[in-house]
Amino acid sequence: MKLLLAISLSLCLTSMGCSKPIAKQVPDSIHRYVNDNLIDAELSRDAKLAVTLSRTRELSVWSNASKALLHRWQAQDFGEATYLVSLSGNNQYLATAGKHLISIFDLHSGQLEVSWLAQGFDTDASISSLYLSQSGKRVIIGMSEGSVLTVNLQSKQLSMFKLHDGPVGHAEFNSYDERILSAAHDGHALIWASSNGQVIKDFSLPQRITSISFDEADRRLFIADALDNHIIADSHSGESIGQLSFLGRYSYFRQALFVDRGKTLITATSKQKIMSWNINSGKERKHWNITAFTAGATVLDMTISPDGQLVTLSSDGALEHWDY
């Protein structure tokens, strides 16, 4: 019996498969907006609004305070099937994208403001990511062949840059819309000038980028790829400022968010697990699971509420508040 116990313990240490059990943390509140799986979803930066895009292509905007439905559009309201959503930072506009069609709605009236077809350098390219600026007047469109389009809706100016060698999965403005952070399946995360496409910093990993978080105030950047590779760096100098200490051999991060003035990183895996990390030590502070209504539930977006709680929105349409 002692021999079997020793062998079992040795295998556990070798495989690193015996991690700590998931904490049974209960959310401070939970509300499920839709009884359907979501294709995409987004929380406003101030946690006041939630946008859900269901499998049936029903697009809804909700008030997180009252849980009231503010706007709803059906699949037939769009020229093609919708896959992506993006809220402006001021909560006044909502952008949606299909494979080729961009639509922008005014959230005061619920009316369509403008729509157009996006095209990359390759005419067969399709839209792979979407981002609406703080004012809602500038749009970033990532394309499947690696190009990035920026559109100024006020001046009606379009710029197009070929910066990546694969689908652009993430793009966002920073530094008062003067710089753009983009990441793609080619393993590169770039900080570049929105005016001319000049690359300022290039961070690279071996596999496609799966999650990214940028804390502009404290100059911290987190990037992770489809394996267990990641970077925590100073966005100005490019120098490494830390490394996460994994208990297991493989960690796939779907979402990431810097909080506490860049001192803490919250990550969400491809399943239901959320982890809180101390950036200075690289050690895990705590972890728990979101509430799953289906087997494939995962976090689609997360933010911090004005009262300091972590707010998550899952692929099950569940809004949850947590003490992290």
N, C-alpha and C positions, 0 to 999 in steps of 0.2 A: 504493500500500500504506500509506503514511504517512497519507494522507487517510482511508482506511477505518478505520485504527486510531484516529485522533483522533475520528471520528464514533462509533465503538463505545464509546470511553472516555466521551465526552460523554453518550451515552444511559445508560451505567451510572451516572454521577453524578446524572443527572436523575431516573432512576426509583428510585434507591436500592435497586436489586435485587441489587447485587453485594456481599452481606454476606460475612463471613468464613466459611470452610467449617466444617462441624460437626466438632468435635474427636472423634477416635476413642478416647474414654475407655472403658476396660473396667471393669465393676463389680468390686468386691472379692469379691462373691459373688452368685450368682443361683440362685433355686429357683422353679420353676413349680408352683404348687399344683394347678391344674386345667387341663385341655386344652379349655377352653371360654371363650367371651367372657363377661365379667361385666357384670351390670346395675348392681351397686353393690359397694363394698368399703370396708373401714375398717381402719386400723392403730390399736392402742391407743397412748395417748400415751407410754407407756414403751417402745414398740416390741416388747413381748413377745408380743402376740397379733395375728393377722390374721383378718378376717372376709371371706368371699367369698360373693357371691350370684350364681350362674351364670344363664345364659340359660334353663336348664331349671328355674329356681326352686329349685335345690338350695342350701341355706344351710349353710355350714361354718365352724367356728372352729378355728384352727390355732395351735400353739405355734411361734413363729419361731425359737426356740433349737433344738428337736429336730425341727422340721418335722412333728411328729405331729398327727394329727387328734384334736381334743378333743371336738367335738360335731358332729352333722350332722342336719339336718331336710330332709325332702323336700317337694315342692309340696303333696302331699295332707295334710301336717300343719298347713296353714293354711286359714283360712276363705275367703281370697281370694288372688289372685296378689300376691306380695310384690315391692316395688320399692326400699325404702330400709332401711338398717341403721344402728344407732348403738350404740357401746359406752359403758358408764359409765366415768368416769375411774378408778375403783378396780378395773376389770376383773371386777366381780362380776355384772354384768347386761348383757344384750343386748336392745335394742329393735328391732323390725321394723315396717314399715308397708306396707300395700297402699294402694289408693285411699281406703279408709275405715277399715280395721281396724288397730288398734295391738295388738301382742303384746309382752310382756316376759318374757324367760327368765332363770332363775337359772343362772349358768354353773358353779356348783359341782355342782348336781344335773342340769342340763340340762332341768329341768322348766319348764313354762309357769307363770309367776307370776300373770299377770293379762292380760286382753285386753278391749278395748272398741271401740265405733265412735265415731270422731271426726266432729264436725259443726261447720261454721263458721256465720257469720251467714246465708250463703246455703246452703240445704239441699242444693243441687246441687254445692257446693264439694267438692273432693277434696284429699287430703293432698299437699303439695308438698315438705316438708322435715321432718326429724326430728332431735331432739337429746336425749340422756340426760345428766343432771347427773353430777358427780363421785361422789356417793353412789348414784346410780341410783334415787333416790326422787323426783326431779322430772323432768318431761318437757316439752319445748317442741315444739309441732306447728305448722308453717306450713301455711297452706291456699291453695288456688288462687285464691280471690277476695280475698286480701290480709289475712285475719285471722290472728292468732297466738293459740294456746291454750297455757296453762301448766297442768300437772296436778301436784298434790302427792299422791303415792301414800300417804303416811303419814296425812295429814289428810283425804284424799279430797276435796280442794278443787280445783275447776276455775275458771280465769279465762279470759276471752276478750276480745281487744282487736282493733279494726279500725284498723290502722295503715298499711297499704299499699293501693295501687290495682292490684295485680297479684299473680301467684303469688309466694309467699315462698320463695326458693331457699335461704336460709341463716338459721339462728338459733342462738344459743349464749348460755349464762349467763356472766357475769363478776361480779367484785366480790362473792364469796360468795353468788351466786345473787340478789343484790339488783338487778342490772341485766341487761338482755338486749340483745344486738346482733343485729339482724335486717336482712336485705337482700333486695330483691325485683326483679321484672322492671320495676317502675316507675322504676328508676334510683336509688332512695333506700336508703341504709344508715343505720339509726337506732340510737342508744343510748337506752334508755328504762327506766323504773323497772318492775320486775316486779310491784310491789304494786298500782299503779294505772294503768299504761300511759302515764304522763307522759313525753313525749319530752324528753330532755336534750340530745342533739346530733343534727343532721340533716345528713348528707353526701349530695350528689346528683350524678349523672352523667347525660348525655343518653340513654343506652341501658340495657338490662337489666344488672344486676350479674352478672358471670360468675365472679369470684373475689374472695375477701376473706381477710385475715389480721389477727389482732388479737394484739398482744404487750402483755398487760396490765401486766407488770412494768415495761416501759419506755415504756408509754403510746403505742405506735405502732400505727397503723391503715393498712392498705393495701386499697384498693378499686379494681377494674378493671371496665369494662363491655364490651359485645359489640363495640365498635369499639376504637380505640386510646386511649381516655380512661382516666385513672387518677388516684388521689389517694393521697398519703402524708402523713398528718396526725398531729398530737398529739391523742389521743383526749379529753383534758381541755379544752384550749383551742380545739381545732378548727382551729388554724393549720397551714398547709402546712409540712412539714419536709424536703421533697425532691421530686425528679422523676426518673424513669428516662429515660435517653437511648437512644432506639431507633435502630438502624441502618436499619431498614426503615420503611415508612409505615404498616404495620399489624401490630399484635401483639395476639393474642387469648390471654388467660391463663385456664386452666381451674382451676389450683390455685396457692396462694401460701402461703409459710411464712417467718416471721421467725426468724432464728437469730443466734447470737453476740451475745446481749443487744441485739437490735434493730439491730445494725450491718450485717447482711447479710440480703438477701431472696432466697429461692429461689422461682422461678416455673416452672410447667409449662404448655406450650401445649396447644392442642387436638389436636396431633399427638404426636410422640415427644420433642420438644425440652425440655430442662431448662436454665434459665439462673440463674446466681448473680450478684447485684448488690451493689455497694457503695452503701449508702444515703446516705452523706455526699456522695459525688461523683455518684451517679446512674449511674455507668458499670458496664457489664457486666464481671464478673471472669472468667467462663468459661462455656462452654455445651457440651452434649453431648446425645446421644440415648439414651433407654432402649432396652433390647433388645426388639425387636418380633417377635412370632410371627405376627401378622396385620397387614394393611395399615392397619387403623384403630386400632392400639394407642395408648393414652394413659394418663397417670397418673391414677388415681382417688383416691389418698391418699398422703401423705408425712409423715414425722416424723423426729426426731433420736433416735438410739439412745443409751443411757447412755455409750457410749465415744466419742460425738461424730460418728458417721457419719450421713449422710443415708440414710434408708430409704424406698424407694418401692414402691408396689403398683400394678400396671398393670391395664388392662382385659383383658389376656391372662392374668391370674392370676399374674404373675411378681413375686416379691419380690426386690429388688436393694438392695445396700449400696454407697454411693458416698463417695469423698472429694471434698467440694465446695469 
